[in-house]
Amino acid sequence: MPYDSARDLDRTDWLILGALQANARLTMAELAEKVSLSQSPCWRRVQLLERAGFILGYRAQLDRSRLGLGVHGFVNLRMENHTPRTAASFERQVVALPEVIACQNLSGQHDYQLEIVAADHAGFARIVREKIRSLPGVKGIYTSFTLEEVKAGGALPIPKRWRCCAR
């Protein structure tokens, strides 16, 4: 059963995606039970969903504060120009910065938004001064800091009609 888009997914596929998104450490036996399949067909479906690109990978969600990354902030950038060459060079270099945990190309007042973590404010300032300012095409830098993280690592919404006990 080839998957080209979300329209090709059936109830069981959605249940598998919801269950794995809630807990990627489920054994195949646990996952199969949650979605009412035996292990072999469940494993085959997971393999198909991975090959089709619906499942991009599996990872642990880490606690940044416990790892000594107590400062979390956002840097909005304006670019000098919007040429494909400048954008490609900027994006290639920003992806290589480990302190940048997310980067979005935006519409509106700013061109990019970077999500950055650091041990402390001095470290955050060093990242901005030494790394972000030197990125190709950067014209303006506007920073803000997280006061309180209300929701993080959010799961993608699963359509209501496909949800079940998987959460």
Solvent accessible surface area in square Angstrom, and as a share of the most:
residue,aa,sasa,rsa
1,M,114,0.51
2,P,120,0.75
3,Y,18,0.07
4,D,133,0.69
5,S,33,0.22
6,A,49,0.38
7,R,214,0.78
8,D,67,0.35
9,L,12,0.06
10,D,56,0.29
11,R,120,0.44
12,T,24,0.14
13,D,0,0.00
14,W,35,0.12
15,L,5,0.02
16,I,0,0.00
17,L,24,0.12
18,G,5,0.05
19,A,0,0.00
20,L,18,0.09
21,Q,69,0.31
22,A,56,0.43
23,N,67,0.34
24,A,42,0.33
25,R,219,0.80
26,L,26,0.13
27,T,78,0.45
28,M,55,0.25
29,A,47,0.37
30,E,82,0.37
31,L,1,0.01
32,A,3,0.02
33,E,142,0.64
34,K,67,0.28
35,V,4,0.02
36,S,100,0.64
37,L,49,0.24
38,S,70,0.45
39,Q,98,0.44
40,S,65,0.42
41,P,41,0.26
42,C,0,0.00
43,W,129,0.45
44,R,132,0.48
45,R,39,0.14
46,V,6,0.04
47,Q,46,0.20
48,L,46,0.23
49,L,0,0.00
50,E,56,0.25
51,R,175,0.64
52,A,43,0.33
53,G,39,0.38
54,F,65,0.27
55,I,19,0.10
56,L,168,0.83
57,G,51,0.49
58,Y,104,0.39
59,R,220,0.80
60,A,76,0.59
61,Q,138,0.61
62,L,129,0.64
63,D,75,0.39
64,R,51,0.19
65,S,68,0.44
66,R,209,0.76
67,L,109,0.54
68,G,42,0.41
69,L,60,0.30
70,G,50,0.48
71,V,13,0.08
72,H,12,0.06
73,G,0,0.00
74,F,57,0.24
75,V,0,0.00
76,N,25,0.13
77,L,0,0.00
78,R,102,0.37
79,M,12,0.05
80,E,117,0.52
81,N,60,0.31
82,H,139,0.62
83,T,62,0.36
84,P,117,0.74
85,R,207,0.75
86,T,21,0.12
87,A,30,0.24
88,A,50,0.39
89,S,23,0.15
90,F,0,0.00
91,E,68,0.31
92,R,158,0.57
93,Q,80,0.36
94,V,2,0.01
95,V,121,0.70
96,A,78,0.60
97,L,27,0.13
98,P,107,0.67
99,E,37,0.17
100,V,19,0.11
101,I,94,0.48
102,A,29,0.22
103,C,46,0.27
104,Q,86,0.38
105,N,103,0.53
106,L,68,0.34
107,S,110,0.71
108,G,72,0.69
109,Q,134,0.60
110,H,32,0.14
111,D,21,0.11
112,Y,8,0.03
113,Q,52,0.23
114,L,0,0.00
115,E,38,0.17
116,I,0,0.00
117,V,9,0.05
118,A,4,0.03
119,A,66,0.51
120,D,70,0.36
121,H,112,0.50
122,A,59,0.46
123,G,9,0.09
124,F,4,0.02
125,A,35,0.27
126,R,113,0.41
127,I,14,0.07
128,V,14,0.08
129,R,123,0.45
130,E,109,0.49
131,K,71,0.30
132,I,0,0.00
133,R,147,0.54
134,S,81,0.52
135,L,11,0.06
136,P,36,0.22
137,G,16,0.16
138,V,24,0.14
139,K,144,0.61
140,G,13,0.13
141,I,47,0.24
142,Y,100,0.38
143,T,64,0.37
144,S,57,0.36
145,F,83,0.35
146,T,40,0.23
147,L,181,0.90
148,E,134,0.60
149,E,78,0.35
150,V,138,0.79
151,K,163,0.69
152,A,53,0.41
153,G,62,0.60
154,G,50,0.48
155,A,52,0.40
156,L,132,0.66
157,P,111,0.70
158,I,10,0.05
159,P,53,0.33
160,K,161,0.68
161,R,184,0.67
162,W,48,0.17
163,R,106,0.39
164,C,43,0.26
165,C,95,0.57
166,A,9,0.07
167,R,147,0.54
